[in-house]
Amino acid sequence: MKQGFMKGGSCLSNLVESFENVTCAVNNGEPEDVIYLDLQKAFDKVPHQRLLHKINVQMLPGCCVFLAFCFLTHPIVTIGFLALYSVCTELMGLVGMEGLRNHKENSEGKYISPFHDIPLYAVIDKALFNMVVEVPRWTNAKMEIATNIPLNPIKQDMKNGKMRYVANIFPHKGYIWNYGALPQTWEAPCHKDPHTDCAGDNDPIDVCDIGSRVCSCGEVIQVKVLGALALIDEGEMDWKIIAINLEDPEAQLFNDIGDVRKYKPGYLEATVNWFKLYKVPDGKPENQLGFNGEFKDQNFAIEVIKSTHEYWQSLICKKIDGGGISCKNVSIDDSPFCCSQEEVESIVLSAPKYVKSSSIPDDVDMWYFLSK
């Protein structure tokens, strides 16, 4: 809508005339663009929580509620965040096709690494973290950040030449949360966890989002950390962070791990059972859990995250040998692995784009009935 107020007319008359133009265009099937200026002044006339609630119930995609919240409290910081870290997705292939690679771009269309270039901490509050969604809830394809490939695209894991899918443990279908990773973290294999005496699994730390919305592969969401579960996966330390999407309508109810038991009874017990048994259908033994399978609280989980972030900082600055991990990035200026956009574009363009279709195996839909 390109409509200025006419001199001599009241505000009401001008608004009525403007909306008349809009409604006529809509009735004729014509598109209309609306630009709101001086948003904070207008927003401050209405309670912010009411505005956020209205945005939320419209089920807008991405992190609209989070960004609106940021704008209402720190508008200048939020504008800078949008310019630097607004993330969109480019899918190169489909699930079930060999060589699926989901490369990430920023708002300027420049490629970035979801492992290294997306900040760990979300804007404003360091209790809020960015999460890269790898596997949407109720799906089976084992998608993950490829730590050994330049720019670390998200791709489907393979084993013995076959695509990997997680088994369905009755009564569940696939993953029972949105599953992903915290960027700029690293469970270092050179570090033994003081609580379990197990070395890290050489990956970013994993996150389980217990929010109600099913996210998309490659989506970046802001999450509130609630607790942690110490999974020992084939002898390696593999922390599982329990968190909730900040956009979730009930996010304000969850501030620690005890709130999950209160408001989502049975979810934590199902999570323990899932992680213990999910490899059993592949002929492997049950996974072991530290702390007798007890969940640790929010403060403990945040300390674990901080530790993995510190090891990532050493990795990206080449203070620790990362072995086969690719540390190429475009935003860490003091990293010897920081590269130009020309080099990044060359990497993406030279990546193989497979088109050979691989049918999804029938047993992906099978249920496995296992004793707890």
Buried (B, 14 or more C-beta within 10 A) or exposed (E): EEBEEEEEEEEEEBEEEBEEEBEEEEEEEEEEEEEEEEEEEEBEEEEEEEBBEEBBEEEEEBBBBBBBBBBBBBEEEBEEBBEEBBBEBBBBBEBBBBBBBBBBBBEEEBBBBBBBBBBBBBBBEEEBBBBBBBBBBBBBBBBBBBBEBBBBBBBBBEEEEEBBBBBBBEEBBBBBBBBBBBBBBBBBBBBEBEEBEBBBBBBBBBBBBBBBBEBBBBBBBBBBBBBBBBBBBEEBBBBBBBBBBBBBBEBEEBEBBBBBBEEBEEBBEBBBBBBBBBBBBEEEEEBBBBEEBEBBBBEBBBEBBEBBBBBBBBBBBEEBEBEEBBBBBBBBEEBEBBBEEEEBEEBBEEBEEBEEEBEBEEEBEEEBEBEE
